């Protein structure tokens, strides 16, 4: 059974930082592309960042130069370092990976940024 468990969310002021973690189990983590998505209130779930098994990364334009995705294969964990947070980053952040052609999601972690 694939499990993704996010943590690290919270309430911060604009300009501050947070580091999200997503611990996985049930997959051979090191071969999987891992993604972060977010969903703001009343909006669709949007792609934020991805890291492939070879360590290559990509980001949505709005977070480039502020967010960094990384992974620790020994700990089966993917991270999202978020710096210079703004009110527009307020959302529930989800970890996602595809396994046997199925999308697997965590339950999400809330990030709230106030001005």
N, C-alpha and C positions, 0 to 999 in steps of 0.2 A: 504494500500500500504506500503510495507516494504521499508524503506530508511536507508541507512548506509552512514554516512558522516565522512570522515577521515580529520584530521587536525594535525598540529604540525611538518610537514616536513620542511626541509630547507637545507642549505649548511653549513657544519661544517668542521673543521680540524680533522684529524685522532687523536683518543684518547679522543675526546669530546663526549658529550651526547646529546640526544634528547628524548623527550617524545611525542609519538603519541597518539592521541585520536580518538575514533570512536563513534560518537553519533548515536543511533538507534531510530527508531520509527516504529510503525505498527506491532510490535511483543510484546509478553509477555517476555520481555528481560530476566527476572530472571531465566527462565527455559531453556534458550538456551545456547548451547555450542557456544562460539565465537572464531574465528580464525583470525590470521594474516598471510598473504602471502606476498611475494615480487617477483617482476619481474625486473631483470636487463636487460639492453639493449641487444637485440638479443638472449635472453634466455627465457626459459619457466618460468611460474609462479610457485614458490616453496613455500611449507609450512614453516612457521617460528615458530609459537607458537599457543597454544590453551588453553582456560580455560573453564572448564565445569561448569554446574550450581551449583555444590557443591564446586567449588573453586579449584578443582584439575587442575594441569597444566602439559603441556608437551611442549618440545622445540626440534627443529632440533639441531643436535649436534654442528653445527658451531656457535650457539648463546648462548649455555648453559653457565651460570655463567656471561654472559654479559648483556643479555636481561631479562626483567621481565614483564610478562603479568599480568594484574589485572583487576578487574571490580568493578563498582559502580552501584549496582542495583537500587538505588534510582534515579540515573541520567541516567539510560539506556545507560551507556557508558563503553566501554572497552579501556584499555590503553596498550601501549607497551613502557616501559622504556628501552632505549637503551644506554648502557654505553660502553666505550672503543671502539668507532666506528672505523672501518677500511675502507679502500678504497673498499674492497670486499663487504661491506654492501650497497654500492650505488645501489639504485633500486627505483622503485615505490612500495610503501607499500599499500596493500589492506586489508580491513576488510571484513570478510565473515561469513555468517551464513546460516543454512539450515532451511527453513520454508515451511511446506506443501510439502516436498520432492523436493523443488526447491532450488538451490544455489542462494543466494543473495549476491551481491558485491557492495562495494562502488566504487567511481571513482578513489580512490587512492590519495596518497600524496607522493611527490617526496622527497627522501633523497639522498643528494649528499655529499660524504665524500672525501676530498682532502688530499693529503699527504704533 
